[in-house]
Amino acid sequence: MIPELFTEEIKLEDGRVITIETGRLAKQAHGSVVVRMGNAMLLATVVSAYETKDGMNFLPLTVDYREKFAAAGRYPGGFFKREARPSTEEILTMRLIDRVLRPLFPKDYHAETQVMIQLMSSDDEVMPDALAGLAASACIALTDIPFEYPISEVRVARIDGQFVINPSRTELAKADIDMMVGASAESVMMVEGEMDEVSEKEMADAIKFAHEAIKIQCAAQINLAKKANRVLETREYTQAEVCEETEKKVNDYAYDKCYAIAKQGTSKKERAEKFAAIKEEVKALFTEEELEEKGDLIATYFNKSQKEAIRNLTMDEGIRLDGRKTTEIRPIWCEVDYLPSTHGSAIFTRGETQALATVTLGGSRDANKIDLPTYEGEERFYLHYNFPPFCTGEARPLRGTSRREVGHGNLAQRALKGMISDDCPYTVRVVSEVLESNGSSSMATVCAGTMALMDAGVDLKKPVSGIAMGLITDVESGKYAVLSDILGDEDHLGDMDFKVTGTADGITACQMDIKVKGLSYEILEKALDQAKEGRLHILGKLTDTIAKPNETVKSHAPKMVTMTVANEFIGAIIGPGGKVIQEMQKETDTVIAITEDENENGIVEIQGTNQEKIDLVIAKINAITFKPVVNEVYKVKVVKMLDFGAVVEYLNAPGNEVLLHISELAWERTDKVENVVNMGDEFEVKYFGIDKRTRKPKVSRKALLPRPPREDRKSKE
């Protein structure tokens, strides 16, 4: 018997339809849905353990998103024909979903929870990552798992001045705003995207437009749960222990002391030591038996008092942990050309956050290949971000690239990539090594990356800077404080982490996570305006260090020259088995790559450090591709003497030889070739095309000489 299927439709403004269905697939999961748009289909499931593991004091939430190659009728690339570790793009989608879902579980819910989304069917006109957040929330909405309310995520783009929800990849290529927005029906919770130097108001308008679409999607999830009779009572779970007496005892002792420490404006290390000392004093208020029984609870209450003291200090007195005012930026120092052997390098230090960026220039072979079921392509500009444990004074195992490193690197890449000139001949790789971290190392990466690119001589349209903003609010009193250039501690205890990057003329990228419900657009717009002030201040520090890109690349960096050749010559340049191109590379110490453009012409990239050797490659390729034009005049050199003529070589195409017949040397009768020309002689000839009689190229020297009168010719004969 076929199980009953329950569906709910969401209609977009342009007539496209998103369908959510449940009841047929993955019924042993606690909740499952299929989300469909066009031919794209996503299956989302959720399972949450009914028992919490002993000692678990956080939510072990796993969000997994995968695009199956079979969904697009394709095989995975490489030798191993099975999907393995997630791609960078899949990790970025996982992060987008996680950042919206995680805050909506109760703080004391610590049961193992897994949300898994997979693309089962692909559609070239649908970008499935824009549907994944909807799918994740919809499957949770069908369960008894404790979760505040439905959310959804959409992609909003501005194309030809009009906002569009969930555009296709083709449409997105024409957009000047590309943002993913996550929200509930009540408030925006997450924003991430890239822009083409838009204003703060334009960005806020895009968020508002996306939010209206999300409200409809949230309502659809509730309707689906009702149709499927899955409006369930929230399951019971072991809630966190509460002891008002212990909380009061800890707060009475710790609050004022934490407030005083927060007000001293000390460094991260000194502040941490002082807070740790107060924590030990709090523990001393309790017996060993009490500590054994309520140790975790005491620590929780101390952290709560510390957080409250710091937040109140900022809202009441406008003073921050390091003594700054809310709009003040930490001291900045910068340096370029720090590393002698890299193609470009820069250090950016802001307070206790430091990033060292390097630039490497390469050719088309160095492009980052993207092989997904939904998209195949390559990146000629990409950025990698590394966050080693020593940057925060920690010693911990290294277990490969973390999701955080992938996400922060992607944000910095999006911030900078629009400013790389379209005619940049290089593949450009930026690597950011975070050497110190106390707040917004991703924005330090943007700043260091900008300077390193200019140091490398990359034609950057405009320099880009970035800043991280924070927010502290008090719902009851209505007080709030927007913080510029937040510290790591302020990120942890605040209600918003908002990173924004841009040039002097507009925003290029943003990332926002909001931890408080119902954030007003008034506060959001104030944060954007304050961010602009800080961003421009930081930009001034960058341009004071290096005002514009260096006019040339460094002497040890590769020079890149590109040539366009007719398709018919590609085979000749490569040669049998690659012999010709390999010999050229070996002889000139260059790297030569050949690709085809949209017109099927050959694009030849020549990469090397010695300009003379690059010029030699150009000469060799010109020789191979040389085709003389009928009636044109060319300079030639005699390279071989024969009884019936001279073999000459075109000087502008070395290696291209043609026979100059003895009859075409001069107007007068010529008995011996050497009577007119000798080895090494240089002169001009005229090209007449293919001789119909001999079917060989015909050139003439005499055609360029004055023709003697008929009498002179007879006398000489």
C-alpha positions in Angstrom: 0.0 0.0 0.0 1.4 3.4 -1.0 1.6 5.7 2.0 -0.3 9.0 1.9 1.5 12.0 0.5 1.1 15.4 2.0 2.1 18.5 0.1 2.3 22.3 0.4 3.0 24.8 -2.4 4.9 28.0 -2.2 4.4 30.4 -5.1 7.1 32.9 -5.9 6.2 36.3 -7.4 7.4 35.3 -10.9 5.1 32.2 -11.0 7.7 29.5 -10.1 6.6 27.0 -7.5 8.4 25.4 -4.6 6.7 22.2 -3.2 7.2 20.6 0.2 6.1 17.1 0.6 6.2 14.4 3.3 4.8 11.0 4.1 6.5 8.7 1.6 10.3 8.8 2.0 12.6 8.1 5.0 9.7 7.4 7.4 12.0 6.0 10.2 13.7 9.4 10.5 12.0 11.6 13.1 11.1 14.0 10.4 11.6 14.0 6.6 10.5 16.2 3.7 11.2 16.5 0.0 11.5 20.0 -1.3 11.1 20.4 -5.1 11.6 23.3 -7.4 11.5 22.5 -11.2 13.4 19.2 -11.5 15.6 19.9 -8.4 14.6 17.7 -5.5 16.1 17.8 -2.0 15.5 15.1 0.7 16.0 16.4 4.3 15.8 14.3 7.4 16.3 14.9 11.1 16.9 12.5 14.0 17.5 13.6 17.6 18.4 11.2 20.4 15.9 10.8 23.2 18.6 10.4 25.8 21.5 12.9 26.5 24.9 11.4 27.0 26.4 11.8 30.4 28.5 14.9 30.8 27.2 16.6 27.6 26.9 20.3 28.3 26.3 21.5 24.7 24.2 20.7 21.7 26.0 18.2 19.5 24.2 19.3 16.3 25.4 18.0 12.9 24.2 19.6 9.7 25.2 17.7 6.6 24.5 18.8 3.0 25.5 16.8 0.0 25.0 17.0 -3.7 24.9 13.6 -5.2 26.5 13.2 -8.7 23.8 10.8 -9.7 21.4 13.7 -9.3 22.8 15.3 -12.4 23.6 12.0 -14.3 27.3 12.4 -13.7 30.2 10.4 -12.3 32.4 11.7 -9.5 35.7 12.9 -10.9 39.0 11.2 -10.2 39.7 7.5 -9.8 37.6 6.9 -6.7 34.0 6.7 -8.0 32.2 7.3 -4.7 31.3 10.5 -3.0 33.7 11.1 -0.1 34.5 14.2 1.9 32.3 17.2 1.3 33.4 19.9 -1.2 34.1 23.5 -0.2 30.7 24.5 -1.6 28.9 21.8 0.4 30.6 22.9 3.6 29.6 26.5 3.0 26.0 25.5 2.6 26.2 23.4 5.8 27.5 26.5 7.7 24.7 28.7 6.4 22.0 26.2 7.6 23.7 25.5 11.0 24.0 29.2 11.8 20.3 29.7 11.6 19.1 26.4 13.2 21.5 26.2 16.2 20.2 29.3 18.1 16.6 28.0 18.0 17.2 24.9 20.0 16.8 25.4 23.8 20.1 26.2 25.5 19.7 23.2 27.8 18.9 20.7 25.0 22.0 18.6 24.7 20.7 15.5 22.8 22.7 14.3 19.7 20.9 15.8 16.7 21.5 15.2 13.0 20.0 17.2 10.1 20.9 15.6 6.7 20.0 17.2 3.4 20.9 15.6 0.0 20.3 16.7 -3.6 18.5 13.8 -5.3 17.7 15.4 -8.6 19.3 18.4 -10.2 18.0 21.2 -12.4 20.4 23.5 -14.3 18.0 26.4 -13.7 17.8 25.9 -9.9 20.5 26.5 -7.3 19.7 23.9 -4.6 21.6 25.6 -1.8 18.9 28.2 -1.7 16.3 25.5 -0.8 18.4 23.7 1.8 17.5 25.9 4.8 13.8 25.5 4.0 14.2 21.8 3.7 16.1 21.5 7.1 13.5 23.6 9.0 10.5 21.8 7.4 11.6 18.4 8.5 12.2 19.6 12.1 8.7 21.3 12.1 7.2 17.8 11.6 8.7 16.4 14.8 8.5 16.8 18.6 12.1 18.0 18.8 12.3 21.2 20.9 12.7 24.0 18.4 11.3 27.5 18.8 9.7 28.2 15.4 10.2 27.5 11.7 12.9 29.4 9.7 13.9 29.5 6.1 16.6 30.7 3.8 16.5 32.3 0.4 18.9 33.8 -2.1 18.1 37.3 -3.0 19.7 38.9 -6.1 19.3 42.3 -7.8 19.2 41.9 -11.6 18.7 45.0 -13.7 17.6 46.9 -10.7 15.0 44.4 -9.6 15.2 42.0 -6.7 14.7 38.3 -7.5 14.3 35.4 -5.1 16.2 32.2 -5.8 17.5 33.1 -9.3 19.2 30.6 -11.6 23.0 30.5 -11.9 22.7 32.2 -15.4 20.6 35.0 -13.9 22.9 35.4 -11.0 25.8 36.1 -13.3 24.1 39.4 -14.2 23.4 40.4 -10.6 25.1 43.2 -8.6 23.8 41.8 -5.3 24.0 38.1 -4.3 22.9 37.3 -0.7 21.7 34.4 1.3 19.3 35.5 4.0 18.0 33.3 6.9 15.1 34.3 9.1 12.1 33.4 11.0 8.7 35.0 10.4 9.6 37.5 13.1 13.2 38.5 12.5 16.3 38.2 10.3 19.0 35.9 11.8 21.6 35.4 9.2 22.9 37.3 6.1 25.9 36.4 3.9 26.7 37.5 0.4 28.7 39.6 -2.0 27.8 42.9 -3.8 29.2 45.2 -6.5 29.9 48.2 -4.3 26.3 48.9 -3.2 25.2 51.3 -0.5 24.1 50.5 3.0 20.5 51.3 2.1 20.5 49.1 -0.9 21.7 46.2 1.2 19.1 46.8 3.8 16.4 46.9 1.1 17.6 43.5 -0.2 17.3 42.0 3.3 13.8 43.3 3.7 12.8 41.9 0.3 14.2 38.5 1.2 12.4 38.5 4.6 9.0 38.9 3.0 9.6 35.8 0.9 10.8 33.9 4.0 7.6 34.7 6.0 5.6 32.9 3.3 7.9 29.8 3.5 7.6 29.7 7.3 3.8 29.7 7.1 4.0 26.9 4.5 5.9 24.7 7.0 3.2 25.2 9.6 0.5 24.4 7.1 2.3 21.2 6.0 2.5 20.0 9.6 -1.2 20.5 10.1 -2.1 18.7 6.9 0.1 15.7 7.9 -1.3 15.8 11.4 2.2 16.3 12.8 1.6 19.2 15.1 3.2 17.5 18.1 3.8 18.3 21.7 7.4 19.0 22.4 9.2 15.9 23.8 10.3 15.9 27.4 14.0 16.1 28.0 16.3 16.5 31.0 16.5 20.3 31.5 19.4 22.1 33.1 19.5 22.2 36.9 18.5 25.4 38.5 19.5 26.6 42.0 18.5 30.2 42.7 20.3 30.3 46.0 23.6 29.3 44.3 23.1 31.8 41.5 22.5 34.6 44.0 25.5 33.7 46.0 27.8 33.7 42.9 26.3 36.8 41.5 26.5 38.8 44.7 30.2 38.0 45.0 31.3 38.1 41.4 29.3 40.8 39.6 30.9 43.9 41.0 34.4 42.4 40.8 33.9 41.4 37.1 32.5 44.9 36.4 35.6 46.5 37.9 37.9 44.2 35.9 36.0 44.9 32.7 36.4 48.7 33.3 40.2 48.5 33.6 40.8 48.3 29.8 43.4 45.5 30.1 44.9 43.2 27.5 43.2 39.9 26.6 45.8 37.8 28.6 45.8 40.1 31.6 42.0 40.3 31.6 41.6 36.5 31.4 44.0 36.0 34.3 42.0 38.4 36.5 38.7 36.8 35.6 40.1 33.4 36.3 41.3 34.6 39.8 37.8 35.8 40.6 36.4 32.5 39.5 38.7 30.7 41.9 37.6 33.0 44.7 34.0 32.1 43.9 34.8 28.4 44.1 36.4 29.0 47.5 32.9 30.1 48.7 31.7 26.5 48.5 32.7 23.3 50.2 34.4 20.4 48.4 31.1 18.5 48.6 29.2 21.5 47.0 31.8 21.9 44.3 31.6 18.2 43.4 27.8 18.3 43.3 27.3 21.8 41.7 30.7 22.6 40.1 29.3 22.9 36.6 26.4 25.0 37.8 28.7 27.3 39.7 30.8 27.8 36.6 27.7 28.5 34.5 26.5 31.1 37.0 29.9 32.8 37.2 30.0 33.1 33.4 26.5 34.5 33.4 27.5 37.2 36.0 30.7 38.0 34.1 28.8 38.4 30.8 26.1 40.6 32.4 28.7 42.8 34.0 30.6 43.4 30.7 27.3 44.0 28.8 26.0 46.5 31.4 29.3 48.4 31.5 29.1 48.9 27.7 25.5 49.9 27.6 25.6 52.1 30.7 29.0 53.8 30.4 29.9 53.2 26.8 33.2 51.6 27.9 34.5 48.3 26.4 36.7 45.6 27.7 39.9 47.2 26.3 38.9 50.7 27.3 37.7 51.8 23.9 34.5 53.8 23.1 31.8 52.0 21.1 32.9 53.6 17.8 36.7 53.4 18.3 39.0 51.2 16.2 42.0 49.6 17.7 45.5 50.8 16.8 46.6 49.6 13.3 50.0 49.0 11.8 50.8 47.6 8.4 53.7 46.5 6.3 54.1 45.3 2.7 56.9 43.3 0.9 57.7 41.6 4.2 58.6 38.2 2.6 61.4 38.4 0.0 60.6 35.3 -2.0 56.8 35.6 -2.4 55.2 37.3 -5.3 53.5 39.7 -2.8 53.1 39.9 0.9 51.6 42.1 3.6 51.1 42.2 7.4 48.0 43.7 8.9 47.8 44.2 12.7 44.8 45.6 14.5 45.0 45.5 18.2 45.7 41.8 19.1 44.6 40.5 15.7 47.3 39.9 13.1 47.2 38.4 9.6 50.1 37.8 7.2 48.9 37.5 3.6 50.8 36.2 0.6 50.0 36.3 -3.1 51.1 33.7 -5.7 50.8 34.4 -9.4 50.2 31.5 -11.8 48.7 30.5 -15.2 45.5 28.9 -16.2 46.8 25.5 -15.1 46.8 26.8 -11.5 43.1 27.7 -11.5 41.0 26.1 -8.8 38.8 23.4 -10.5 35.2 23.2 -9.3 33.5 19.8 -10.0 30.1 19.6 -8.5 26.9 17.8 -9.7 25.3 21.2 -10.2 28.3 23.2 -11.5 31.5 22.7 -13.3 34.0 25.5 -13.7 37.1 27.1 -12.3 38.3 30.0 -10.2 41.1 32.2 -11.4 41.1 34.1 -8.1 40.9 32.2 -4.8 41.8 32.7 -1.1 42.8 30.3 1.6 42.6 31.1 5.3 44.6 29.3 8.0 43.8 29.6 11.7 46.6 27.7 13.6 46.1 27.1 17.4 49.1 29.3 18.4 47.2 32.4 17.2 45.0 32.2 20.3 47.7 30.9 22.6 46.4 27.3 22.5 47.9 23.9 21.9 45.5 21.5 20.2 45.6 18.8 17.5 45.6 19.8 13.9 42.9 17.8 12.1 42.8 19.3 8.6 41.0 22.4 7.4 38.1 23.3 9.6 34.7 24.4 8.4 35.4 27.7 10.1 38.5 28.2 8.0 36.6 27.4 4.9 33.9 29.8 5.8 36.1 32.7 6.8 38.3 32.2 3.7 35.2 32.3 1.5 34.0 35.6 3.0 37.4 37.2 2.4 37.5 35.8 -1.2 34.1 37.2 -2.0 35.2 40.6 -0.5 38.1 40.9 -2.9 37.3 39.0 -6.1 35.1 41.7 -7.6 38.0 44.1 -7.4 40.4 41.9 -9.5 40.6 43.5 -13.0 38.8 41.5 -15.6 41.8 41.5 -17.9 44.2 40.2 -15.2 46.2 37.5 -17.1 47.1 35.6 -13.9 45.6 32.9 -11.7 45.9 34.6 -8.3 46.0 32.7 -5.0 46.0 34.6 -1.7 46.8 32.8 1.5 46.2 34.3 4.9 48.0 33.1 7.9 46.4 34.3 11.1 49.2 34.9 13.6 47.2 36.5 16.4 43.5 36.5 16.9 41.3 38.6 19.2 38.4 39.5 17.1 37.7 39.4 13.4 40.6 37.7 11.8 38.6 37.3 8.6 38.4 41.1 8.3 42.2 41.3 9.0 42.6 38.8 6.1 40.7 41.1 3.8 42.9 44.1 4.7 46.2 42.1 4.5 45.0 40.5 1.2 44.3 43.9 -0.3 47.8 45.1 0.5 49.5 41.9 -0.6 47.7 42.0 -4.0 48.9 45.6 -4.6 52.4 44.6 -3.5 52.3 41.8 -6.0 51.5 44.2 -8.8 48.0 42.8 -9.4 45.8 45.3 -11.1 43.3 45.8 -8.2 40.5 48.2 -9.3 40.1 49.6 -5.8 41.5 48.7 -2.3 39.1 46.9 0.0 38.9 47.0 3.8 36.7 45.1 6.3 35.3 45.6 9.8 33.4 43.4 12.3 30.6 45.0 14.2 28.9 43.9 17.4 25.7 44.6 19.2 24.6 44.5 22.9 20.9 45.0 23.6 18.6 45.0 26.6 15.1 44.1 25.5 13.4 45.3 28.7 15.0 48.8 28.8 15.4 49.2 25.1 19.0 50.1 25.5 21.5 49.0 22.9 25.1 49.7 21.9 26.6 49.1 18.4 30.3 48.2 18.7 32.9 48.8 16.0 35.8 46.4 15.6 34.7 43.9 18.1 37.0 41.8 20.3 36.7 38.0 20.5 35.1 38.3 23.9 32.6 40.8 22.6 31.7 38.4 19.8 31.0 35.7 22.4 28.9 37.8 24.7 27.2 40.1 22.2 23.9 39.8 20.3 25.2 40.2 16.8 28.4 39.6 14.8 28.2 41.6 11.6 31.2 41.6 9.2 31.1 44.1 6.3 33.8 44.7 3.6 34.0 47.4 0.9 35.8 50.0 -1.0 35.4 53.8 -0.5 32.4 53.6 -2.8 30.4 50.7 -1.5 30.0 47.3 0.1 31.5 44.2 -1.5 30.6 41.5 0.9 29.0 40.9 4.3 28.3 38.2 6.9 25.9 38.7 9.7 24.7 36.4 12.6 22.0 37.8 14.9 21.5 36.1 18.2 18.6 38.3 19.5 15.0 38.1 18.4 13.3 40.9 16.6 16.3 43.0 15.7 14.8 46.2 14.2 15.9 47.5 10.8 16.6 50.8 12.6 19.4 49.2 14.6 20.6 47.3 11.5 20.9 50.4 9.5 22.7 52.2 12.3 25.1 49.3 12.5 25.7 49.6 8.7 26.3 53.3 8.9 28.7 52.9 11.8 30.5 50.1 10.0 31.0 52.4 7.0 32.8 55.0 9.2 35.1 52.3 10.6 35.7 50.7 7.2 36.8 54.0 5.7 39.1 54.7 8.7 40.8 51.3 8.2 41.0 51.9 4.4 42.9 55.0 5.1 45.5 53.1 7.0 45.9 50.6 4.1 46.4 53.3 1.5 48.8 55.1 3.7 50.9 52.0 3.6 50.5 51.3 -0.2 48.5 53.7 -2.2 48.1 51.8 -5.4 49.2 48.5 -7.0 52.9 48.3 -8.0 53.3 49.0 -11.7 55.2 45.7 -12.4 55.3 42.3 -10.7 58.5 41.5 -8.8 61.6 40.4 -10.7 61.2 36.8 -9.4 57.5 36.6 -10.1 56.3 35.1 -13.4 55.5 37.5 -16.3 52.5 36.5 -18.2 51.9 37.0 -21.9 48.8 35.8 -23.8 48.5 35.4 -27.6 45.5 34.5 -29.7 46.1 32.1 -32.6 43.8 30.6 -35.2 42.5 27.2 -34.2 44.2 25.6 -37.2 47.6 26.3 -35.7 47.1 24.7 -32.3 48.2 21.3 -33.4 51.3 22.7 -35.0 52.3 24.6 -31.8 51.8 21.4 -29.7 53.5 19.1 -32.2 53.3 15.3 -32.5 52.9 14.0 -29.0 53.6 17.5 -27.6 57.1 17.5 -28.9 57.1 21.1 -30.2 55.6 22.8 -27.1 57.8 20.7 -24.8 61.0 21.6 -26.6 60.0 25.3 -26.5 59.4 25.1 -22.7 62.6 23.3 -22.1 64.7 25.7 -24.2 63.1 28.9 -22.7 62.4 27.9 -19.1 58.8 28.9 -19.6 55.4 27.3 -19.0 53.1 27.4 -22.0 49.4 26.5 -21.8 46.9 26.5 -24.6 43.1 26.8 -24.2 40.2 27.7 -26.5 38.0 30.7 -26.3 34.2 30.8 -27.1 35.1 31.3 -30.8 37.4 28.2 -30.8 40.5 30.3 -31.3 43.6 29.2 -29.4 44.6 31.2 -26.3 48.3 30.7 -25.7 49.6 31.6 -22.2 53.3 32.1 -21.8 54.6 32.3 -18.3 58.2 32.9 -17.3 60.5 35.1 -15.3 62.9 36.1 -18.1 61.4 38.5 -20.6 63.9 37.7 -23.3 63.0 34.0 -23.2 59.3 34.9 -23.3 60.0 37.0 -26.4 61.8 34.0 -27.9 58.6 31.9 -27.4 56.5 34.6 -29.0 58.9 34.6 -32.0 58.7 30.8 -32.3 54.9 30.8 -32.1 54.7 33.7 -34.6 56.9 31.6 -36.9 54.6 28.6 -36.6 51.5 30.6 -37.2 52.9 32.9 -39.9 50.9 33.1 -43.1 52.1 35.5 -45.7 49.5 37.7 -47.4 49.3 38.0 -51.2 50.9 41.1 -52.6 52.5 42.0 -49.2 56.2 42.8 -48.9 58.4 40.9 -46.4 62.0 41.2 -45.3 63.9 37.9 -45.7 67.4 36.5 -45.1 69.3 34.0 -47.4 69.8 30.8 -45.5 70.7 28.3 -48.3 72.2 28.7 -51.8 71.0 26.3 -54.6 71.8 26.2 -58.3 68.3 27.2 -59.2 67.6 29.8 -56.5 68.1 30.9 -52.9 66.2 29.6 -49.9 65.1 32.6 -47.8 63.7 32.9 -44.3 61.1 35.4 -43.3 62.8 37.6 -40.6 59.5 38.1 -38.7 58.9 34.4 -38.7 62.2 32.5 -38.1 62.0 29.0 -39.4 59.6 29.8 -42.2 61.5 29.3 -45.4 60.5 29.8 -49.1 62.4 29.3 -52.3 63.3 32.5 -54.2 63.7 31.1 -57.7 66.7 32.3 -59.7 64.3 33.8 -62.3 62.9 36.1 -59.6 66.2 37.5 -58.3 66.6 40.3 -60.8 65.2 41.6 -64.1 68.3 40.8 -66.0 69.3 37.2 -66.9 71.0 35.5 -63.9 73.4 32.6 -64.6 74.5 32.1 -61.0 72.6 32.8 -57.8 75.7 34.2 -56.1 76.0 36.9 -58.8 73.0 38.6 -57.2 72.7 37.4 -53.5 74.9 35.5 -51.0 74.5 33.7 -47.8 73.2 35.9 -45.0 72.0 38.7 -47.3 68.9 40.5 -46.1 66.4 42.1 -48.5 62.7 42.5 -49.3 60.5 40.2 -51.4 56.9 40.3 -52.5 54.6 37.4 -51.9 52.4 36.3 -54.9 50.6 33.4 -53.3 50.7 29.8 -54.5 52.0 29.4 -58.1 49.4 27.6 -60.2 52.1 25.8 -62.2 54.4 24.6 -59.4 51.8 24.7 -56.6 54.4 26.2 -54.4 54.6 29.6 -52.7 56.0 32.2 -55.0 58.1 35.2 -53.9 60.0 37.7 -56.0 62.9 40.1 -55.4 62.8 41.6 -58.9 59.2 42.7 -58.5 60.4 45.3 -56.0 63.2 46.6 -58.3 62.7 49.2 -60.9 62.0 47.6 -64.2 64.6 48.6 -66.8 63.6 49.9 -70.2 63.1 47.2 -72.9 66.3 48.3 -74.8 68.5 47.8 -71.7 67.1 44.4 -71.1 67.8 43.3 -74.7 71.4 44.6 -74.6 72.1 42.7 -71.4 70.6 39.6 -72.8 
